[in-house]
Amino acid sequence: MGRALAMGAIDAGAVGAADLLAYDVVDAAVEALRAERPVTAAASIRDLASACEVVLLCTKPQDVRAALKEVAAAGRDPGELLVISVAAGVTIASLEHHLGGSARVVRTMPNTPALVGKGAAAFALGSTATPADADTARRLLEAVGTAVEVPESLLDAVTGLSGSGPAYVYMLIEALADGGVRNGLPPDQALALAAQTVLGAAAMVQTTGEQPSALRDMVASPGGTTVAGLQALEDGGFRAACIEAVSAATRRSKELGQN
């Protein structure tokens, strides 16, 4: 995710490659980014935090405390440094605490389609973050997709919906393709048709402004093939399963934050 956001910000002109420092405990990860864009490798988190105005924290939740300890050890005035965190479930209060209590913090949840410039993200501002910090976060996230500002209380729901959501859609595409294969289509053609169908349907929602239910009714003729398929989905609990998937992921995000 850090690589996707860095490359997107560079490509969109939000930051120059020469102004970006990168650090990872796995050297190969930084070298992979440097092979794509001419960024500078930092020797440590502390060195990076000493030199930068914005720190993009892209770690697993369990690694946040150790990483922020190094950021704090850089000795920067809290007002001089903005920390943007993508760690799932880690609250703003926790981030601010580990940075000394008065740091400027933005918590965000992007998703993996940011890798292809089609990400969906939300962000929330910390207690001392400024409107300029919101603009910075928005520019960074919109470089790789869509971004909205929400209250922090809704970020767990964002995690359950758009953060984890690509995996649900991949399962849908796989299932649609399997259905095509069951009914005689070659696997490669079935997958191509399934992926394009999902892409096209999503584009229809975005470009027409119509509710999904209205677009669904445009496809479904009384007594036709689509109605038969929709009835099978309802009988299989498709809608309820999707709702519960978002709810289950939301609950897990809250658990991660409590831990």
N, C-alpha and C positions, 0 to 999 in steps of 0.2 A: 504494500500500500504506500509506503514511503517513497519507493521508486516511482510508482505511478503518479503520485502527487508532485514529486520533484520534476519529472519529465513534463508533465502537463503544465506546470507553472512556467517552466522555461519556454516551452513551445508557444504558450499563449502570451509571452512577453511580460508575465507578472513578476519575473525575477530573471536576472541574467545568470547564465551558467557560471560565469566567473565569480559571482557573488554568493554562490551556494557551496557550503561545506557539508560533507556527508561522513557519517560514522556508523559502523556496525561492528558488533563483536565478531562477526564472520567477515573476514577481509574480502572474501570472494564476492559478497553482496555489494560492497562498495565498488569493487573493480567492475562488476557487471554494469552498474550505473555509469561508471566512468567510460566504459566502452560505448555507451549510448550517447552521453552528453559530457562535455568537458568540465565537470565539476571538480572541486578540490577535496581530497581526502583529509579528514581531521585525525589527529593521533589519538584522541580520546573525547568522551562526552564533555569533560571539563574544558578542554581546549576549544571545542566547538561552541560551548555556551559562553566562553570568554570573548569570542570574536563576533558572535552573531546578535542581531536584534530580535530575530524570531527563531524559536526552536520548535521544530515539528517532531513530536514525540510519537514514534511508531513502534511500540513494543507490546508484548503480551502483558495482560494485566498483572501477572505475578512478578514481572520485571520492572514495573513502574517505580517502585520505591527506591530500588538501587540506582536506577537511571536518574531520578530526580535528586537523589543525594549528591550525585556528581554534578548536576546542573547547579545546585545550591552552592557547592564547594567552589564554583568559579568565582564567587564573591561579587557578583554583579548587584548593583542597586536594583531591587525588585521592579521599580518603575522603568528600568531601562530594557527589560526583557519580556517578551511575549512568548508564552508556552502554549502551543496548540497540540492537544492530545487526541489520539485516535484509539486509545486503549479502551476496550469494551468494558462497560460497567464501572469504571473508576470515576468516582464522583469529583465534581469541582472542589468540594470541601477537602477531600483527600489530597488532590493535586496541590491546592493552595497550602495545606498543612505541611506537606513534605518540601515545599519550596520556601517555607518560612512565614506563611500567613498573609503576606501582602503582595504576592506576585500577581501579574496580569496573566489570566488563564482563559483559554477557550477550549471547551470540550466538544469534540465532533465525532460523528459516526458516518464515514463514507462507505462505499461498497466496491467490490472488485471490478465491476464494469468501468470504473475509472481507468483501468488499464487500456481501454479502447476509447476513452473520451466520452463514455456514456454513463458516468457514475450518477448516483443519487445520494445526496448527503444532507445532514442537518447538523446544526451547531448551536451551542448555548454559551453565553458569556459568563465569566466569573464575576465575583463581587467587585473587583477593581478594574475590570476590562472596560475599554472605552469604545465609543462609536467608531473610532479609527481602527481599533482592533477588530471590530465586527467586519469592517470593510476589507481588512487584510484577509481574514478567514474566508469571506465570501469570494474574493478574487482568486484565492488559492483553490478553493473547491470548485468554483465555476469554470476554472481552467480545464477541468476533466469531467464536466457534466452539469448537473443541477444542484443548487444548494438553497436551503431554507433555514431561517433562524427560528428556534423554538425554545420554550422554557426547558430547563434541564429535566424537569419532572417527566417530560415526554421523550427523552432520548432513549430510554429503555424500549419504548414502543417503536421508535425509529429503528433500533437495533433488530427487533423482532420482525419488522416489516421489510425495510429496504436493505438493512445491513445483512441479514440472513436470506433475504428474499431471492437473490439470484440462484441459490441452491434449490429452492422450491421450483423455480422456473426451469432449471436444468432437468429436474426430475419430470416435469410436465413434458418438456420437449422429448426426453427419452421415451416416456410412455406413449406419446403420440406416434413417434417413429416406430415403436414396437407394434402398435396397432396397425400401422401401415404394412409392416412386414408380415404380420399375421394374415393380412388380407391380400398378400401377393406382391407387394412392392419390394424391389431390391433395397437392401439396407441403406446404401448411400443415398439413393433417391428419397427414401422415406425420411431420413434425417434432414436432408436439405429442405424438403417441403415442410417438415415440422418446424424447423428453426425459422424459416422465412414466414411461415404462418403466424408464429408468435411475434416476430418482429413487425409484421404488417399490422396485426391487430393492435399492438401497443402504439404504433404510429397513428392509427385511426383515432384512438382515444386522445392522443396528444394534439393532433392537428384539427380535429373536427369540433372539439369542445363538448361533444355529446357524452351523456352518461353511458357506461358500459352496457347497462340494461337496454337502452335504446338501440345501440349498435348491435347487440345480440338479437333483438327483435327484427332488425333489418335482414338478418341472415336466415331467420327461422320462419319458414312458410308453414302454415297449418297442415298437419299431416305429413310433413316432408321429412327428409333425411336428418336435417339439423335438429328438429324437435325430438326425433328418436334418439339421437346422440345425447342431447341435453337431458332427456329423461333418464338415460343410463347413468349420467354423472350424478344426478340428484339421487337416484336409487343407491349409488355407491358412496354417498356421503361426501362428495367432492367439495362442496361449499363449506361444510362444517369442518372438514379436515384442513382446508386452507386457513380458516379462521383460527383453529386450534394450533396450527403450526406457528402462526404469528404470536399467539398468546403464550405458547410454551417457550419460544425463544425470548420473549419479553421477560417472562419469569426467570429464566436462566440469567439474563443480563442483570436483573436486580440481585440475584444471588451472588454473582461475581462482584458486584459493587459492595455488598455486605461483607464479603470475604476480604 
